[in-house]
Amino acid sequence: ETSTSQAGGVQSVDRAISVLEILAQRGEAGVSEVAAEIDVHKSTAFRLLGALEARGLVEQASERGKYRLGFGIVRLAGAVTGRIDITQQGRPVCERLAEEIGETVNIAVLQEHYAVNLCQVRGPGAVTAHNWVGQLTPLHATSSGKILLAHLPAKERAALLAEAGMKKITPHTITAKTKLEKNLAEARERGYAWTLEELELGLHAMAAPIRNRDGEVIAALSASGPSYRFTEERLHELAPVLLKGAEEISRQMGYLG
């Protein structure tokens, strides 16, 4: 019984999204049009539109019986437009940095208790074809995660780490809170965080903060590469290049500091 009702739930979610897509394409549509388009009974289409209307995602157009997208969509979109902006604004800087540093450059943001990569540019020397875009990575074991954690209020940071659990991913992953706190304090002081084979053996990375106009850290700009080439020494040597890039993107996001 539960499996069928669950399947039905997923199906109605799927249909509701289809309704939103139809309205986005057509501007407005009536119940019969919507029903025909998603191949459901008129009463089903009416119920779907009613549920979406109750949430402010669709509204009735002045002409009765016609529906269009509502302003509730804007509220939802507002949550991602800032992120979309970062990737659009940041890409040229990432491309330049990937050339200058010679390694893969990523932009990541905080999503729940993960760092999620939004944008990636491979360096000329990148051998592996690993694509980090859209991947949820652990905060305590990534340079992006560390810089995002470092700039959170202590209470929020503790809650996120408790939720995620500080798993040992490689023999080098930091799993002790006190050790991580020391590491993060150093990252705040130097202006960038780094990981040495803490997420993946043979991989080193560093990350710097991207700020918005209020000075809040909204994303991390990272460079990562194979440890034999992107050595600890080289990483620290190239940190000023990364910091300059992060400042540049921050300015594009309205940061004046």
C-alpha positions as CSV (number, residue, x, y, z in Angstrom):
1,E,0.0,0.0,0.0
2,T,2.7,2.5,1.0
3,S,4.8,1.8,-2.2
4,T,1.8,2.6,-4.4
5,S,0.9,5.8,-2.5
6,Q,4.6,6.8,-2.6
7,A,4.7,6.3,-6.3
8,G,1.5,8.3,-6.7
9,G,3.1,11.1,-4.6
10,V,6.1,11.2,-6.9
11,Q,3.9,11.1,-9.9
12,S,1.9,14.1,-8.7
13,V,5.1,16.0,-8.0
14,D,6.2,15.2,-11.5
15,R,2.9,16.4,-12.9
16,A,2.9,19.6,-10.9
17,I,6.4,20.4,-12.3
18,S,5.1,19.7,-15.8
19,V,2.3,22.2,-15.2
20,L,4.8,24.9,-14.1
21,E,6.8,24.2,-17.2
22,I,3.8,24.4,-19.5
23,L,2.8,27.8,-17.9
24,A,6.4,29.0,-18.3
25,Q,6.3,28.2,-22.0
26,R,2.8,29.4,-22.8
27,G,2.5,32.4,-20.5
28,E,-1.0,31.2,-19.6
29,A,-3.2,28.2,-20.1
30,G,-6.7,26.9,-19.1
31,V,-7.5,23.7,-17.2
32,S,-8.4,21.7,-20.4
33,E,-5.2,22.8,-22.1
34,V,-3.1,21.7,-19.1
35,A,-5.0,18.4,-18.8
36,A,-4.5,17.6,-22.5
37,E,-0.8,18.5,-22.4
38,I,0.0,16.2,-19.4
39,D,-2.6,13.6,-20.4
40,V,-4.7,13.6,-17.2
41,H,-8.4,14.0,-16.5
42,K,-9.6,17.6,-16.2
43,S,-10.4,17.1,-12.5
44,T,-6.8,16.1,-11.9
45,A,-5.5,19.1,-13.7
46,F,-7.8,21.3,-11.7
47,R,-6.6,19.8,-8.4
48,L,-3.0,20.3,-9.4
49,L,-3.5,23.9,-10.3
50,G,-5.4,24.4,-7.1
51,A,-2.6,23.0,-5.0
52,L,0.0,25.2,-6.8
53,E,-2.3,28.2,-6.5
54,A,-2.6,27.7,-2.7
55,R,1.2,27.9,-2.5
56,G,1.4,31.0,-4.7
57,L,3.2,29.2,-7.5
58,V,0.5,29.8,-10.0
59,E,-2.3,32.4,-10.0
60,Q,-5.5,32.9,-12.0
61,A,-5.1,35.4,-14.9
62,S,-7.7,38.1,-15.1
63,E,-9.6,36.0,-17.6
64,R,-11.3,33.3,-15.5
65,G,-10.2,29.8,-16.1
66,K,-6.7,30.8,-17.3
67,Y,-3.7,30.3,-15.1
68,R,-0.2,31.7,-15.2
69,L,2.9,31.5,-13.0
70,G,2.6,33.3,-9.7
71,F,5.1,35.4,-7.7
72,G,5.9,32.5,-5.4
73,I,8.2,31.3,-8.2
74,V,10.3,34.5,-7.7
75,R,10.7,33.8,-4.0
76,L,12.1,30.3,-4.9
77,A,14.2,31.6,-7.7
78,G,15.7,34.2,-5.5
79,A,17.4,31.5,-3.5
80,V,19.5,30.4,-6.5
81,T,19.9,33.6,-8.5
82,G,22.8,34.7,-6.2
83,R,24.5,31.4,-6.9
84,I,23.9,31.5,-10.7
85,D,25.4,35.0,-10.6
86,I,28.6,33.7,-8.9
87,T,29.2,31.1,-11.6
88,Q,28.5,33.6,-14.4
89,Q,30.6,36.4,-12.9
90,G,33.3,34.0,-11.7
91,R,33.9,31.9,-14.8
92,P,36.3,34.2,-16.6
93,V,38.3,34.6,-13.4
94,C,38.3,30.8,-13.0
95,E,39.5,30.4,-16.6
96,R,42.4,32.8,-16.0
97,L,43.4,31.2,-12.7
98,A,43.3,27.7,-14.2
99,E,45.9,28.9,-16.7
100,E,48.0,30.8,-14.2
101,I,48.0,28.1,-11.5
102,G,48.0,25.3,-14.0
103,E,45.5,23.3,-12.0
104,T,41.7,22.7,-11.8
105,V,39.7,25.7,-10.3
106,N,36.3,25.3,-8.7
107,I,33.6,27.6,-7.1
108,A,31.6,25.9,-4.3
109,V,28.9,27.0,-2.0
110,L,27.4,25.6,1.2
111,Q,24.4,23.4,0.8
112,E,23.1,21.8,4.0
113,H,26.2,20.1,5.6
114,Y,28.1,19.9,2.3
115,A,30.1,22.0,0.0
116,V,28.6,21.8,-3.5
117,N,30.6,22.7,-6.6
118,L,28.9,25.0,-9.1
119,C,31.5,25.6,-11.6
120,Q,34.8,24.0,-12.7
121,V,37.6,24.9,-15.1
122,R,40.3,22.4,-15.7
123,G,43.9,23.5,-15.7
124,P,46.1,22.8,-18.8
125,G,47.9,20.1,-16.8
126,A,44.8,18.3,-15.6
127,V,45.3,14.6,-16.4
128,T,42.2,13.2,-14.7
129,A,38.8,14.0,-16.0
130,H,37.0,14.2,-12.7
131,N,34.1,16.5,-12.8
132,W,33.2,18.0,-9.4
133,V,30.3,20.1,-10.6
134,G,27.1,19.3,-8.7
135,Q,28.9,17.0,-6.3
136,L,28.3,17.3,-2.6
137,T,31.7,17.1,-0.8
138,P,32.4,16.8,2.9
139,L,33.1,20.1,4.7
140,H,35.9,18.9,7.0
141,A,37.9,17.2,4.3
142,T,37.8,19.8,1.4
143,S,39.6,23.2,1.2
144,S,36.3,24.8,0.0
145,G,34.4,23.2,2.9
146,K,37.1,24.4,5.4
147,I,36.9,28.0,4.2
148,L,33.1,28.0,4.3
149,L,33.2,26.5,7.8
150,A,35.9,28.9,9.0
151,H,33.7,31.9,8.3
152,L,30.6,30.6,10.0
153,P,29.5,31.5,13.6
154,A,31.0,28.8,15.9
155,K,27.6,27.5,16.9
156,E,26.5,27.0,13.4
157,R,29.8,25.4,12.5
158,A,29.5,22.9,15.4
159,A,25.9,22.0,14.4
160,L,26.9,21.4,10.8
161,L,29.9,19.2,11.8
162,A,27.7,17.3,14.2
163,E,25.1,16.6,11.5
164,A,27.7,15.6,8.9
165,G,29.9,13.6,11.2
166,M,33.7,14.0,10.7
167,K,34.4,10.8,8.8
168,K,37.9,9.6,8.2
169,I,38.0,9.5,4.4
170,T,41.8,9.0,4.0
171,P,44.5,8.4,6.6
172,H,45.1,12.2,6.5
173,T,41.5,13.4,7.1
174,I,41.2,15.6,10.2
175,T,38.6,14.0,12.5
176,A,39.4,15.7,15.8
177,K,37.3,18.9,16.4
178,T,40.1,20.7,18.3
179,K,42.6,20.0,15.5
180,L,40.1,21.2,12.8
181,E,39.4,24.3,14.8
182,K,43.1,25.1,14.9
183,N,43.3,24.5,11.2
184,L,40.3,26.8,10.6
185,A,41.8,29.5,12.8
186,E,44.9,29.4,10.7
187,A,42.8,29.5,7.5
188,R,41.1,32.7,8.8
189,E,44.4,34.2,9.6
190,R,46.1,33.4,6.3
191,G,43.0,34.1,4.2
192,Y,42.9,30.7,2.6
193,A,42.4,27.0,3.6
194,W,44.1,24.0,2.3
195,T,43.9,20.2,2.3
196,L,46.7,17.7,1.8
197,E,45.4,14.4,0.7
198,E,42.5,14.7,3.1
199,L,39.7,13.9,0.6
200,E,41.6,11.8,-1.8
201,L,45.1,10.3,-1.7
202,G,47.3,12.1,-4.1
203,L,45.1,15.3,-4.2
204,H,46.0,18.7,-2.7
205,A,43.8,21.7,-2.7
206,M,43.4,25.3,-1.4
207,A,40.5,27.6,-1.2
208,A,39.8,31.3,-0.6
209,P,36.5,33.0,0.4
210,I,34.2,34.9,-2.0
211,R,32.2,37.6,-0.3
212,N,29.0,39.5,-1.1
213,R,28.3,43.2,-0.7
214,D,27.7,42.7,3.0
215,G,31.1,41.1,3.5
216,E,29.5,37.7,4.1
217,V,31.4,34.7,2.7
218,I,29.0,33.2,0.1
219,A,31.3,30.8,-1.8
220,A,34.7,29.4,-2.0
221,L,37.2,29.5,-4.9
222,S,39.5,26.5,-4.9
223,A,42.4,25.2,-6.9
224,S,43.2,21.5,-6.7
225,G,45.8,19.2,-8.3
226,P,47.9,16.1,-7.9
227,S,50.1,16.2,-4.9
228,Y,53.3,15.3,-6.9
229,R,52.9,18.5,-8.9
230,F,50.7,20.7,-6.7
231,T,53.0,20.2,-3.7
232,E,52.5,21.8,-0.3
233,E,55.2,24.3,-1.0
234,R,53.8,25.2,-4.4
235,L,50.3,25.5,-3.1
236,H,51.4,28.1,-0.5
237,E,53.5,29.9,-3.1
238,L,50.5,30.3,-5.4
239,A,48.0,31.2,-2.7
240,P,48.3,35.0,-3.4
241,V,47.2,34.3,-7.0
242,L,44.1,32.5,-5.7
243,L,43.4,35.2,-3.1
244,K,43.5,37.9,-5.8
245,G,41.1,35.9,-7.9
246,A,38.6,35.5,-5.0
247,E,38.8,39.3,-4.3
248,E,38.1,40.0,-7.9
249,I,34.9,37.8,-7.9
250,S,33.9,39.3,-4.5
251,R,34.1,42.8,-6.1
252,Q,31.9,41.6,-8.9
253,M,29.4,40.5,-6.2
254,G,29.4,44.0,-4.8
255,Y,32.0,43.6,-2.0
256,L,33.9,46.8,-1.4
257,G,36.2,45.8,1.5
